[in-house]
């Protein structure tokens, strides 16, 4: 029965999503080209609000815990487990005051209205996972950017999403480069729960009635923690909180 109900709700959701993507592609272009970074950032914040609000049609609810733990005057490396596209929209809206930028695969840099534009022009970096040299260079560039501007970057150490919610082993290279070139940063481990259920039947129909949870764990100072300890603790606290 739930799946039957999900079909018409998913149609409504995708109509709303498509309209949101196209509208905010145009809005971002105007803000970025005519008014600069701050205007573009505000347009992206509103964009993320609507990306989250659209999911309410599917009966999606959100629970955010621990966001008050995050320092506001330091560069941040937000390390998160990866379950679906809805991890990104959740982070984009609920952590908007930290100016989150993304280490994203290069394929997402074109073809998706609104999202691709933001990835190309909003301070994120695109990596070619088949080109290790380019990937590490782009991640170094991101680290230097957040170090200079006291902003944040989001990295998914699993690399690819875990479609059933079970975490994959974390890779350390990307996080290591970020820590090396943003020495004053704090690593903020975060756990996303239940976003994989949005696509448990694939892209259509979408899952309905889910509660997506974002848990922010205690930040870890990069300069005060040996990387091996930092990496182990980050992976441990993230994965232990996965339902």
matplotlib code that plots the C-alpha trace (Angstrom):
import matplotlib.pyplot as plt

x = [0.0, 2.8, 4.4, 1.2, 0.7, 4.3, 3.7, 1.5, 3.4, 6.6, 5.2, 4.2, 7.6, 9.5, 7.4, 8.3, 11.9, 12.2, 10.6, 13.0, 16.1, 15.2, 14.1, 17.2, 19.5, 18.4, 18.3, 21.9, 23.1, 21.6, 22.9, 26.4, 27.0, 25.3, 25.8, 28.7, 29.4, 27.2, 24.1, 24.8, 25.2, 21.8, 20.2, 21.8, 20.4, 16.9, 17.5, 18.4, 15.4, 13.1, 15.0, 14.3, 10.7, 9.8, 10.4, 7.7, 5.3, 6.7, 6.1, 9.8, 10.7, 14.1, 15.8, 19.1, 21.2, 24.4, 24.7, 25.5, 28.8, 30.3, 32.8, 31.8, 35.2, 37.3, 37.6, 35.6, 36.1, 32.7, 33.1, 29.9, 28.7, 27.0, 23.6, 21.9, 21.4, 19.3, 22.4, 23.6, 20.3, 20.0, 23.5, 23.0, 20.0, 20.6, 24.3, 23.9, 25.5, 28.8, 29.0, 29.4, 31.3, 31.6, 34.3, 32.2, 32.7, 33.3, 30.3, 28.0, 29.5, 27.3, 23.8, 21.8, 20.1, 20.8, 23.1, 25.8, 25.9, 26.4, 29.1, 31.0, 30.6, 29.9, 33.3, 33.1, 35.7, 35.1, 37.3, 38.0, 38.1, 40.0, 42.8, 44.5, 46.7, 43.8, 41.7, 44.4, 45.2, 41.5, 41.2, 44.4, 42.8, 39.7, 41.7, 43.5, 40.2, 38.6, 41.8, 41.8, 38.1, 37.1, 34.5, 33.6, 33.9, 31.9, 33.7, 32.2, 35.1, 33.2, 33.6, 30.3, 27.0, 25.9, 22.6, 21.4, 22.6, 25.5, 28.7, 31.6, 35.2, 36.5, 39.4, 41.9, 43.6, 41.0, 40.7, 44.4, 45.0, 42.3, 43.9, 47.4, 46.5, 43.9, 45.9, 43.7, 40.5, 38.3, 37.1, 33.4, 32.2, 28.6, 26.2, 23.2, 20.6, 17.7, 18.3, 19.0, 15.3, 14.3, 15.6, 15.0, 12.8, 15.2, 14.5, 10.8, 8.8, 10.6, 10.3, 7.7, 7.2, 10.9, 12.7, 16.2, 18.5, 21.7, 23.9, 26.8, 29.6, 32.3, 34.6, 38.3, 41.1, 43.4, 46.5, 46.1, 45.4, 47.7, 46.1, 46.0, 44.1, 41.8, 41.0, 40.2, 38.1, 36.2, 35.3, 34.4, 32.0, 30.3, 29.7, 28.7, 25.9, 24.4, 21.1]
y = [0.0, 2.4, 1.9, 2.5, 5.8, 6.7, 6.8, 9.9, 11.7, 11.1, 12.6, 15.7, 15.8, 15.6, 18.3, 20.6, 19.5, 20.2, 23.7, 24.4, 23.4, 25.5, 28.6, 28.7, 28.0, 31.4, 33.0, 31.9, 33.2, 36.6, 36.8, 35.6, 37.7, 40.9, 41.0, 38.7, 36.0, 37.2, 37.5, 34.1, 32.5, 33.9, 32.5, 29.1, 29.2, 29.7, 27.1, 24.5, 25.5, 24.6, 21.4, 20.4, 21.7, 19.8, 16.5, 17.3, 16.2, 12.7, 13.0, 13.5, 14.8, 16.1, 15.9, 17.8, 17.2, 18.8, 21.7, 24.0, 22.2, 23.6, 26.5, 29.5, 31.2, 28.4, 26.5, 23.3, 20.0, 18.3, 14.5, 12.7, 9.2, 9.1, 7.5, 9.5, 12.9, 13.9, 14.0, 17.0, 18.9, 18.3, 19.7, 22.6, 23.9, 23.1, 24.0, 27.0, 29.5, 27.6, 28.2, 24.5, 23.7, 20.3, 17.9, 16.5, 14.2, 16.0, 14.4, 16.6, 19.8, 19.8, 18.7, 19.4, 22.8, 24.7, 22.1, 22.0, 25.8, 26.0, 23.4, 25.3, 28.8, 28.5, 27.6, 23.8, 21.6, 18.9, 15.9, 13.3, 10.0, 8.5, 11.1, 10.9, 13.9, 16.2, 15.0, 15.7, 19.1, 20.1, 19.0, 21.0, 24.0, 23.5, 23.2, 26.5, 28.2, 27.3, 28.1, 31.6, 32.4, 30.5, 28.5, 24.8, 21.9, 18.7, 15.5, 12.0, 9.7, 6.6, 8.0, 6.6, 6.3, 3.2, 2.5, 0.3, 2.5, 0.3, 2.3, 1.5, 1.7, 5.3, 6.4, 8.6, 10.5, 13.3, 14.0, 13.9, 16.5, 18.8, 18.5, 19.2, 22.4, 23.7, 23.3, 25.6, 23.7, 21.5, 18.2, 17.9, 14.3, 14.0, 11.1, 11.0, 8.4, 7.1, 9.2, 6.0, 5.1, 7.9, 5.8, 2.3, 1.5, 3.4, 6.8, 6.1, 5.9, 7.5, 6.4, 8.2, 8.9, 8.9, 10.8, 12.0, 12.5, 14.6, 14.1, 16.4, 14.9, 16.7, 18.7, 17.6, 20.1, 19.3, 20.9, 19.3, 15.7, 13.3, 12.5, 8.7, 9.3, 11.9, 9.6, 6.6, 8.7, 10.3, 7.0, 5.4, 8.1, 8.5, 4.8, 4.0, 6.4, 4.9, 3.2]
z = [0.0, 0.9, -2.5, -4.3, -2.5, -3.3, -7.0, -7.2, -4.5, -6.4, -9.5, -7.6, -6.0, -9.3, -10.8, -7.8, -8.0, -11.7, -11.3, -8.4, -10.3, -13.3, -11.4, -9.2, -12.0, -13.5, -10.0, -9.3, -12.7, -12.1, -8.5, -9.3, -12.5, -11.4, -7.6, -6.7, -4.0, -1.2, -3.4, -4.9, -1.5, -0.4, -3.6, -2.8, 0.7, -0.6, -3.2, -0.5, 1.5, -1.4, -2.1, 1.5, 1.5, -1.6, 0.2, 2.7, -0.1, 0.5, 4.2, 4.9, 8.4, 9.6, 13.0, 13.6, 16.6, 17.9, 15.5, 18.5, 18.9, 15.7, 16.1, 14.0, 13.7, 12.2, 8.9, 9.0, 7.4, 7.6, 7.2, 6.6, 5.6, 2.2, 1.6, -1.1, -2.8, 0.2, 2.4, 0.4, 0.5, 4.2, 4.8, 2.4, 4.3, 7.9, 7.9, 5.6, 8.0, 7.7, 3.9, 3.0, -0.2, -1.7, -2.9, -5.7, -8.6, -11.9, -13.6, -11.5, -12.8, -15.8, -16.9, -13.7, -13.6, -10.4, -8.8, -11.5, -11.6, -7.9, -7.9, -10.6, -9.3, -5.5, -4.3, -4.5, -6.4, -8.9, -8.9, -11.6, -9.7, -12.6, -12.3, -8.9, -9.6, -10.5, -7.6, -5.0, -6.6, -6.4, -2.8, -1.9, -3.6, -1.5, 1.7, 1.0, 0.2, 3.5, 5.4, 3.9, 4.3, 7.4, 5.5, 5.4, 3.1, 3.0, 2.2, 2.0, 2.9, 1.6, -1.9, -3.2, -1.4, 0.5, -1.0, 1.9, 4.7, 5.7, 5.7, 3.4, 4.5, 4.7, 2.4, 4.1, 1.2, 0.7, 4.4, 4.8, 2.1, 3.6, 7.0, 5.7, 3.9, 6.3, 9.6, 11.6, 10.7, 12.8, 11.5, 12.2, 12.0, 11.1, 10.7, 8.3, 9.0, 6.8, 3.7, 1.8, 2.4, 0.1, -2.8, -1.4, -4.5, -6.8, -8.3, -8.8, -6.8, -3.9, -0.3, 1.8, 5.4, 6.3, 9.1, 8.0, 10.9, 11.0, 14.0, 14.6, 16.7, 18.7, 16.4, 16.4, 16.1, 13.2, 14.7, 18.1, 16.9, 15.0, 11.7, 12.3, 15.6, 13.9, 11.0, 13.3, 15.6, 12.8, 11.1, 14.4, 15.7, 12.3, 11.8, 15.3, 15.1, 11.9, 12.6]

ax = plt.figure().add_subplot(projection="3d")
ax.plot(x, y, z, "-o")
ax.set_aspect("equal")
plt.show()
